[in-house]
Amino acid sequence: MQTKKKNNNPEPAEVTRVRTPRKENKEVLAIVESMLGANHVKLRCMDGIVRMGRIPGSMKKKTWIREGDIVIAVPWEIQNEKADVIWKYTRPQVNWLERKGYLKS
């Protein structure tokens, strides 16, 4: 009978590459303020605008977005007060963004 070794001290995941917002695609960092239902969220974007964000179906199936999460949003060209959420950061990635000065906390 084999015994499994328990890993009581898991090492924190080291961040090697973090996706940053691409200015040429008009991407901005945003914080999820509240969940509005029906795949919509209220976003406080880093450019100072509060937008209504839409979570696309492909992202909704794979990732779980909650209040306080840091995401990348792409504002709509026609209505600037609306945006699509395209990326969600994990906790180690958020820590990296804070260290590098992307997030003003």
Helices and strands as residue ranges (DSSP letters): G 23-25, E 28-37, E 40-45, E 50-54, H 57-62, E 70-75, E 82-88, H 91-100
